[in-house]
Structure formats: C-alpha cells, structure tokens
Amino acid sequence: MARKELNDKEKVRISRDNLKKLYAVFGFARPYLRYLIPGMVFLMLSSLTLLAFPFLVGKLIDVATGNQDWIFRSLESIALILIGILFVQGIFSFLRVYLFALTSERSVADIRKALFRKYMFLPMTFYDRNRIGELISRITSDVTLLHDSLSITLAEFIRQLATLFIGTMIIFFTAPKLTLFMLAVVPLVIILALVFGRFIRKLSRETQDHLSKTNIIVEETLQAIREVKAFTNEMREIRRYGQSMMNVVSIALRTAIYRGGFISFIIFALFGTIVAVIWYGATLVSRDMISVGDLLSFVLYTTFIGGSIAGLGDIYSQLQRSVGASERIMDILREEEEPSSGSVLPGDVHLDEKITFRQVRFAYPTRKDQTVLKGISFEIRKGEKIALVGPSGSGKSTIIQLLLRYYPPDEGSIMIDQTDVRQLDLAAYRNRIAIVPQEVILFGGTIKENIQYGKPEAGDEEIVLAARKANAMDFILGFPEGMETLVGERGVKLSGGQRQRIAIARAILRDPDILILDEATSSLDSNAEYQVKEALDLLMSGRTTIIIAHRLATIRKVDRIYVIQEGRIVESGVHHDLLKQMNGVYANLVKMQISLTE
C-alpha cells in the first residue's frame, strides 16, 4: 500500500509541456539510436510472428476437421510451421531485449552522470532549498522510472499498439460480422469498467491518506518516546493511534464493498461478453458462414487484443510516472550552476597582500527577512592570524561561507588583494583555501584516500610527509593496514582526535594561501588536543589564518580578534586589550566561560 501511494503521488497529468520534458530526457538515448532502431525492428518482427500463432492454430483445427486448403494440407506441416515461428520469435525477442538493454542501461548511466555532475556544480542556495533525501531520490528512484520506460514501457507500448491494430485488421478480414458484433458490445463494457475503476481508485487514495496520517502518529510518538514516558502519556498515544486506525478500517471496508461490486461486475461483464461472442460465432459456424478454425482464431485474436487494451492502461499509468520523473530531473538539469569562470586566470589566483571585507551585507536566500551581516568591514593582511568570536548566530560562520563564495554578498564586496573575489576563477580560488572544521567528516575510503583528497595528484611521499607534519603517522602505523586502513562511513572507525589530524594532513597537503579553522580542538580530550594543537601550529605557520573561536582561551596569541554581535563588528584588538574594556562583549564572554569551567 505504501508503494502504491508513492506511485500515485509520482503520477502527473500528461500535457504537451511535460511531454516535451520527457522527450528531452529521452534525448539521452539519441547517441544509442544504432541499438534502439534495430531493437524496434526486432520488436515489430517479434510481434508479427507472434500474431501468426492464432491464425495457424485455427488452421490446425480446420485441417483436423477436414477443412483443408491448398496451403495447409496436413497437421504435421502446420505443427512444424508453428514450432518454427516460435523458434524465430524467440530469437527476435532475445535480440530485442538485448538491444533495448544496451540503449536503456547506457542512457540511464548518462542521465545519472549528468545529474551527479549538476549536483557538484550547483550553488549552496540550491541545497538550502532542497532536501538531500529528495535529491538522492531524483538520481535513484526517478532515474529508475525512466530506465523502466526505456527498457520496458517503450517496447510494450509499441508491442501493444501493433497487437491492437494488426490484430483488429486480421479479425476484420477473417470474420467481419463477428468483429462488428464484438465492437458493438466490448466498448460499453470498457467504458463502464473505467468509470467504476476511477471511483475505486479515489476511495483507495482516501484510505492511503488516512493510513499516512496514522503512520505519522507512530513516527512522532517513537521519535519523542522519552517525552511520552516522562509525561506518562503512553495510554493517550495508544488511544490516539487506535482512533486513527478505526478511521482507516472504516474507509477500507467501504472501499472493499465497492471493490467487491467492481470485481463481480467485471467477471459478469467479461465472461458475459465472451459468451455472447462465442454464441454469435457458433451461430455463424452453424450457418457455414465461418469455419470452426476461424472462430478459434477469432477468439485467440480477441484475447490478444483485450490484453493489449489492458496493457495500454498500465502503460499510461507508467507514462504518467515517467513524465513526473522527467519533469523533476529536467528541473534540476536546468538549474543555474555556480558562476565558475572569472576575468582572472586560474594561474594568477594567489593571496599576495590582504583580504578585505568592505561594507558587506548579507541575508540567506531562504531567510531574506533576516539580515545576518549588517555592513561588515575588516582587513586581514597576508600571514596574519585573526579570530572571529561572538555569540551563536552572530554571523561568524556566514563570513567564512561568503569568503568561500558559497553565497555572493547582497551589498559590498570581498577583495583578494585589489580584486573582487567574484572576478576570480572559482575552482582556482577555492584551491588556495583549506578548512579544518570542528566536526570532521571523512569519506568512507582509506586513510590515504582521505588525506589525498586535499591534493588528488599527490604522490605517496607527499601524503606520508603531510601525515607526519599532522602528527598522524603514529596512529596510522598502529593499524595493520597502515595508510590503506578503511575509516568507515563518515570516519566512524577513527576517534575524534584521529579524524582531526587526518583533516589537518589534508590541509597541509593542499598547501593553501588561506587557512580556516573552525575551533578544531573544542571536542577533544587533553592528550588529543595537545597533538592536534602541535599540528595546527605547524600548519598555521606563515599562512593567512582565520579562526572561528568558541573556546576563547585558544586565541590569546592571534594577531587580531574581531568580536561579532548581531551581524556587526563591535570590538577588535588583541586578547589583553579587549580584556581591559570594562563590560565589553569580549571581556564578558571570557568571564562567562571562566565561570562555566569553575
């Protein structure tokens, strides 16, 4: 039921615009037309050979009843022809499946690569607007829907159309009166079934909606199980869930009544139609207007045609889901990427003088009503170590994100030497920056791969040297696999101090002009903190360093401290000078931290 609910949500109303998006996605199959076109040819041949089967079965019955003609004279010859057709049809089907698989697998791989590449170059504003789970769903579930469309739905659509039209032409030629009689009865049954079925689906969706609300109660209760137990509200939640389930049962039973009536109607209408067609066909046989074999062929062709009509209904539902998937995929592929190129060439991007923030104002795109930075101005000379301090939410991390060009400032400018950062080549600019965050997240490969991430082209000697400078070789050599040790998902197999030293080694290997430290020792024990600090001192030597400080005791020796409060710089200076300011923001922050540690 949950899967059916998801499928219903994935369906969209088919229109000319979203069909264009589906066609645009199918454009990924264009390089593989050399496989797709022969595959369609074999598909048509397979369908045609299969449609010969009812005709030959009818002739088999005619010969058995003594009604021979000059082509089909013996049972053995017809049986051999039938076996030959099935054999040829098997070959055509194999070639069709293989060629469609070549097209679909390679096209889908290209779609996934295009999506992933787009993800890599989309700006941070895109990720602020979209949930990661939904983006993963686009590259997995949505692309899988398109894969099914290319490999199965397209083939089935062509097969069912061919069966419908060619089969109808054959039965018109074989038994025109019987065909007209069938066409007078069957469409009425189909229309009634469609109307009834639409009503049943509406009730089913209503059941699914109520079940979703019930599942939300379970999710909320289990996520807040500590609060439920703390307030002794277990029975209240049980009653709430039970009441919701009763609503689900009530609607489901009402749906079952209509579904039972629908099934009874379908059985009566379907078999009634078959009885009517066979009765009329038997009447024609008794009048020698058609042969028994032709009647059997007619019945078999009618079965094929009925199956193709039902199949086209399923294909339409699949097409709705494919259109929805293509719409979501094309929306992402048409997103504007980060402005990567600039007027300054990559080789010329270096910090030779200073970093300057000039009257920078900024509000996050998703929260335009809340201005985070309100006219920030300051300078960092080459080789200086400065610290940004202030309460949570004051704008410290935002300054770093603007420096990394995750977002452009709304007003003002950020200059590297005398050049606005927006004029720099983005990849070359970020390549001159390294960051050691407070919470290090490693990739799920080896230690070597995680260090090498700072400089992918680095050799083994450079990696080992960076690890030694980061005080990481001692624990690395303690592992049996050494540098080839797998760190686990997000680095879970390493301690906090070990992850920090891997991150420092990565930054050392990068050899940046600008180093950003997000209080890299705040969550470590004393032994790990000492080793990490020693590595950080080496890393900071001779580099322009920006430290986001949470523990103020760690920034006493920086060249300048900027105190940020409510998006403005309210104080600046060295540690001792700022402490002397009575009732100053910095002095109060230091006093508060001292009182908390006592």
N, C-alpha and C positions, 0 to 999 in steps of 0.2 A: 504493500500500500504506500509506503514511504517513497519507493522508487517511482510508482505511478504518479504520485503527487509531484515529484520532481519533474517527470516527463511532461505533465500538464503545464507546469509553470514555464517549461522551456519552449512550449509551442507559442507561436506568434501568428497573427493574422497575415496571410500572404498578400502582398501588394507589389506593385511594379518596382517601387524603390528598394524594398528589401530583397526582391528577386535579383536586382542589379548587384546588391552586395554579395548574394550567394554566387552569382556569376563571376564577380571579382575574385572571390576566394577560389572558385574552380579554375581561375586563371593560373593558379599554381600547377595545374595539370597540363598546361599548354606545352611545356618542354618535353612532355612524355606522350605526345599525340602519336608518336611512332609505335607505342604499345597500345594506346587506347583505341585507335581506329581499327587495327586488326582484331582487337578484342571484341569490338562491336560487331564486326563481320562474322566472327565465330559465334557470337551470341545469336545473331539472326539465323545462321545456319543451324545452330543447335535447336532453336525454337521451331524452325521449319521442319526439321527432321522429326521432332517430337510430335508435331501436328499431323504427320503422316500416319502415326500409330493408330488413332481411332479409325481412320479410313481403311487401313489394312485389316484391322480386327473385324470390321464389318464385312469385308470381302471374304475373310476366313469363314464367317458364319454362312455367307451366301453360298460359297463352294460346298460347305458341309451339308447344306440343304438342297444341293443340286442345282443351284442357280449360278452357273458358270458363265464366263465371258472369254473372249479370245486372248486376254492378257493373263488373267488369273484362272488357271485350269486345275491346279492341284493344291491340296492342303500343305504339302511339303514345300512347294515353291514359295507360298505365301509366308510360311513359318521361317524359311531361310531369309526372305527379304526383311521380315520383322527383326530377326536377330542381327542382320547386317545393319539395319537402321539404328538399332540400339547401340551397336558397337561404334558406328560412326558418330552417333550423338554423344557417346561417352568421350570420344577423342575431342570433338568440338567443345564440349563442356570443360574438359581439362585445360585446353588452350585458352578458353575464355577466362576461366578462373585465374590462371597464372598471369595472363596479360593484364587483367584488371588489378591483380595484386601488385604487379610491378608499378602500375600507374598510381594506385592509391597509396602504397607504402612510401614511395619516393615523394609524392606530392605532399603527403601529411608530414613527412620529415622536413620538407622545405617550409611548410607553414609553421611548424614548431620552432625551427631555427629562426625564421623571420620574427616570430613573436618574442622569442628569448632575446634576440638582438635588440628589438624595440624596447624591451624591458630594461636592458642595460643602458640605453641612452635617453630614457625618459627622465624628465626633471623630478625633483623631490615633490613639487606641487602635485604631480600625478599620484604619487604614493600617499600623500596626505588625503587625497580624495577617495582612494580605493583601498579596500581591504586586501591583504595579502592572500587570504584564502580564496577570494574571488578571482584574483589574478592567476593563481595556480589552477583553479577550475577552468579558466579560459584555455590554458595550454594543455590541459589533460582532458576533461570531460567534453568541452566544446569541440576540440580538435578530433576527439574520438567519434563524435557525432558526424563530423564531416568525413572522417575515414569510412564510416559505415555507408555514408551517402555515395562516396566514390566507388567503393568496392562492392556494395550490395544493392543499395537503393536504386542507383542509376541502372544497373543491369536488370534488376527486377522490373523497373518501370518500363524499359524497352521490351522486355520479355512479355509482360502482361498486356501492353498495348498491342504487340504483334499477335499474341494469342487471341485477344478480343476481336481485332479487326479481321485477321485472316480466318479465324475460326468462324466468325459470323458470315463471312463471304462463302466459306465452304458449305455451311449448313443451308444457306440460301440456295446454293447451287444443287445440293443434294436433295433437300426436302423443302421447297419454298412454302407450301401450305402449312406444314408443321412449324416452320420458323415464324411465320406470321402469327399463328396461334400462340406460340410461346411469347412473342414480343407483345402480344395483347394482354398477357397475364403477368409476366415477370416484373415489368417496370412498376406496376401498382404495389406489388409486394415489397420491392426495394425501397420505394418512397415511404411506405408505412414503417418499414424497419428503421430507416434513417431518422424519421421524426421521433419514433419511440426511443431509439438508441440515444439521441441527443438529450432527451429528458432524463434517461437513466444516468448519463454521464454527469448531468448537472447535480443530481442527488448524490452521486459518488463523490464529487468535488466538495459538496457540503459536508459529507461525512469526514473527508480528509482534513478539511479546515478545522472541524471540531476536534479531530484527533491531534492535530498540530498544537492546538491550544492546550490539550491535555498533556502532551509531551513537554510543553513549556513549563507546566506546573512541576513535572518531575525534575527537569533541568534546574529550575530555580531553587527548588527545595533541596536537592542534593548539593548544589553549589553553596548553599547557605545552611548546611546541616548543623554547623556549630551554633549558629544563631537559633535555629529551630529547637535544638536541645537546650540551649541556655535559657530560652523563654518557655520551655516545656510546652511547645505548640505542636507536638507530634500528632495528636488526635485531630487538631484543627486542620493540618495539612492532609491527613488521611480523609477527612470528610470532604475537603475541597476537591481532592482528586477523585473521590468516589462520585460526587455530584457531577463532575465534568464527564466521567466515564459513562454515567447513566444517560447523559445527553447524547454521547456518541452512539450508545447502544440503541436508543430510541430512533435516531435518524437512520442508523444502519439497518434496523428491522424494517422501517418504512421503505428504504431502498430495496431490501430483499423482496418485499411484496411486489413491487413494480418489476424488479428483475425477473422474478418467477413468472409473472404475467408475460413479460417480454420473451422469455425463453419458450414458454408454451405457445405464444403466437408464432414465433419463428419456426418451431417444429411443425406446427399445424400448417403454416403457410408454405414452408419449404416442401414438406412431403405432399401437401395438397397439390402444389404446383407440379411436382414430379408425377403424381398420379394422373393429373389432368393431361399432361403432355403425353404420358405413356398411353393413356386411354385414347386420345385422339390419334396417336401414332398407330396403335393397334387397329383402330377403325380404318385408317388408310391402308394398312397391310391387308386387312380382310377384303378391301376393295381392289387389291392388286395395284394400288397407286404408288407404293414404295415397297422395297424388299425388307425382309427381317434384318438383313445385314445393314441396310441403310438406316433402319430405326436404331439399331445398336450404335452405329457410328454417330447418329444424331445425338443420342443420349450421352455418349462419351464426350463429344464436342461441347455439348451443353454444360457438362460438368467442368470441362476446361474453362469455358467462358465464365461460368459462375465463379470459379476460383480466381480468375483474373480480375473480375469486378471486385471481389472481396479483397484481393491483394492490392488493388489500386487504392482502396480506402486506407489500408495500413500504410501504403507508400505516401499518401497525402499527409497522414499524421507525422511520418518520418520527415517529410519535406518541410512541414511546419517547424519541427525541432531544428532541422538543418538551417533553415532560414534564420531562426533565432540565434543559433550558434555563429553563423557567418556574420550576422549583424554585430554581435558583441566582439568578434575577432577583428572585423574591419574598423570598428570604432577605435580599437586600440592601435591598429596599424596606421591609422590616420592621425593619431595624436602627434602633436608637435614635439620634436626632440629638443634636448638642450642645445643652445647655440654653441657649437663646439669650436668653430674657426674664428680667428681674430686677425686684426691687421698686423700683429706682432708675430713673427715666425717662431716655430717651436724652439729652434736652436738659440733664440735670443731671450728666452724667458729665464731670468735669474734675478735674485734679490741682491742688488749692489749697494743700495743706500738705505731705504726705510720703507715701512708700511704706514700708510696714513688713512685714517678714517675721517672724513670731512662731513659733518652735519648729517650723519646717516639716520634716517628714519625708516622704520620697517614695521609692518604688521603681517602676520602669516596669512596667506591667501584664503585659508579656511576660516579665519577669525579676523576679518578686516576691521571689525568694530573695536578691536583691542590693539592699540599701538604698543609694540613691545620695546622698540628703541625710539627714543624721542630726542633726536639731534645729538647723537654720539660723535665726539671728535677727540682723537688722540693719535700719537705717533709712536712707532717702535723702530728704533734705529737698528741697523744691521749688527747682529751679535748680541743684542740686549736680551735680557730675561725679564719678562714682565708677568705680573699675575693679575687675574681678574677675580675679584671677590665680591660677595654680596649675598643677600638672602635668596632663597629659591624663587624662581620666576622673575628675577630682576633683569635678565637679558644676557647673562654671561655666555650660555651655550649658543644663543642666537648670533652673537658676534662671531663665534667660530664658524657657524653654518654659513654666514654671509661671506666670511673670508674664504671658505672652501667653495664658494659660488654655488651652494645648493639652492640659494634664492638670490635674486637681484634686490638691491635696496630700493625702497619706494621713492626716497629722496636722498640727495647727497651722493657721495662717491667713495670708493675704496681704491686707493692708489698703491701700486707697487713701484717704488721709485717715483717717476713722474707720469706713469701710465695707468690709466683706469683698468682694473682687472678684467672688465668686460671686453677690452680690446686684445687680451692675451689669448693665445691658443689654449683651449680649456684643458686638454689632456696634458700638454707640456707644462702648464701652470700647476695643475694638481700633482704632477710628477715631482715637483720641487717641494712638496709638503708631505710631512708624515705625522701621524697621530697615534698616540698611545692612550687608549681610553681607560676609564675606570673599570668597566666591565668588559674584559677581552672576550671576544667571540672568535674562536678558531674554526677553520674548515675541517671537515671530517676526514682529512688525509693523514699524511705522516708529518712528523716534526719538521723534516727537511722541506716539504712542500709548503708548510705554513710560513717558515722563515723566508723561503724563496719568493713568496707572494709579494714581498716588498720590491723585488727586482727579478722578474721571471727569467732573464737571460743570465743570471749569476751562476758561476761555476761552484763546484764543491768546496774549493779552498776559500772562496769569499764567504760562503754560507757558514763554514766552520769558524772562520775568523770573527764574523758577526756574532755567532753564538758565544764565543769566548769573551768578547767585549761585553756581552749582556749577562755574564756570569751564569750562563745556561749550560755549559758543557759538562759540569759536574753531574747534574741530574740526568742529562741526556745520555752520558756514558753509563749511568747506573741502570738504564734499561737494556735488556738483552739485545734488542734490535737497534739500539742507538738512534741515529737520525731517521731510521726507517720505522720507528715506533708510531703506530696509529694513535691519534689523540682522541678518537671517538667523536660523536656528534657534538658540535659546538665546543670541543675540547674537554669533555666531561671526565676523561681519564687522567687529566692533569690537575694539580692543585692550583689555587688562585695565584700564588707566587710564581709557579712554573709557567702558567699562561702569560703572566705579565712579562716575564723575561723573554718568552718567545716573541711577544709583541714588540719588545724593545730591540731584540735581534733583528726583527723585520724592519724596524725603523732605521737601525744602524746600517743595514744592507742597502736601504734606499738612498742614504747619504743626502738628506734633504737640505734645502736652504732654510726652511721654516719648520719648526717642530712644535706640535701642540700636545700638551699633557693635560689630561682630564683627571687630576688627582690620582695618579697611578698607584699610590700606596695606601689609600684610605681604608681598604678592607683586608689588609694583610696582618699576619702576626709579626712580632718584633724581629725574628730571625729572617723571615722572608722579606720584610720591609727593609732591613739593612742591606741585603743583597741586591734588591731592586733599586734602592737609592744609589748604591755604588755604581750600578749600571747606568742609571739615569744621569748621574753626574758626568760620566764619560760621554754619553750621548749628547748632552746639552752643550758640551764644551765647544766654543767657537760658533754656535748656531743661534739664530734668532729663535727664541723660545717663548711661547705663550702658555701660561699655566692657568687652568681653571682650578681655583683653590677652594677646597671645602674644609680642610684642616689647616688653619692659619699658621700653625707652628712650623709648617714645612716651607714657608715662603719668606722667611726672615731675610734671606741673603739675595733676593732678586733685586734687579736694578730699579724697578718701579712697580708700585701696586696701584691699580685702578679699582676704586670702590664703586660698584654699580648698584643703584637703587631705583626701582620703578622706571627702568629704561634710560636713566641718566647717570653720568659720571658725577658723583657728589664729592669725592675726595680722591687725591692722588699724591703719591710720595713714597718714601721708603718706610720700612716697618717701624723704626724708632720714632720718626717724625709723626707718623699717623697715630701712634700710641699717645703722644703728648697732647693731642687735641681732645680737650675735655668734652665729654658727651658726644664725641664724633662717632660716626657709624662704624668705622673700623675698630676703634677702641672698644665700643660696646659689644661688637661681635667677638673680639678676643676675650673680653671679660665673661661673656656668656659661655664660651667654650671651656674656659678655665673652670668655671663653676660647675659645669656638667661633668668634668673629669675628676673633680674632688670627691 
